[in-house]
Amino acid sequence: MHLTSQEKESYEANGFLLKKGLVPAKDIGRIRQELKDIHRRMVADPPPDIHVAWEDEDASDESKIIRQLMHSELVSPTLNRILRSDALVDIVAELMHPQVALYHSKLLPKEAGIGAATPWHQDYAYWKAEGNLPLMINCQLAIDPMTLENGCLEFIPGSHRWGLQDHEQHQETFGKFLPGHYYKREEGVTVPMEPGDGIFFTSLVIHGSAPNLSPHPRWANTFAYNVPGNGERQEREILR
């Protein structure tokens, strides 16, 4: 899958690019099957190397709900296959660098009426390290419909050109975010997606999302990619 010159120009100008139908419906169905009962499974017997953050860390085991699950490729063979597929890696190579490494894969199950807002932030605020330039790219894959009501992604177009902004440090799941936590911004652009759509975005573009106040779940998975050798952090796997 290759990008048009218009798509590349849009990505450069805005810091994000939506690709409709990136992943076929049959694969989305497989992901849903593989992640069935994932909340209960991660409470009962989390595999090694899986890192889970909960919506409410103090909730009882019976009511714990995952806010994010790091290294989701280890619990879903289909996500593991998709993250290294030509459909994704070809696009990342065009937008980032011919050489591509996996940075991480993260499941984001924003449940109906429970899923909290994601504060405005830049991912590089979390990833910045010695010698680590802001080259990394995300691709968020919609597993459920992502709508205005259930908290689809919102971006500030062109904000990737502003450089890294000052983030506040807080002791919570999203520990670094821009002043004001989450609020509607006039310059913000919401990006609704259907299952199988993917949106690619830079590590410097400012983004966030509203809470899920709807009766419908909003599951997504973010694949993050880096250039091999960019920074001291060891890549999980070099893909190309």
Buried (B, 14 or more C-beta within 10 A) or exposed (E): EEBEEEBBEBBBEBBBBBBEEBBEEEBBEBBBEBBEEBBEBBBEEEEEEBEBBBBEEEEEEEEBBBBBBBBBBBBBEBBBEBBBBEBBBBBBBBBBBEBBBBBBBBBBBBBBEBBBBBBBBBBBBBBBEEEBEBBBBBBBBBBBBBBEBBBBBBBBBBBBEEEEBEBBEEEEBBBBBBEEBBEEBEEBEBBBBBBBBBBBBBBBBBBBBBBBEBEBBBBBBBBBBBBEEBBEBEBBEEBB
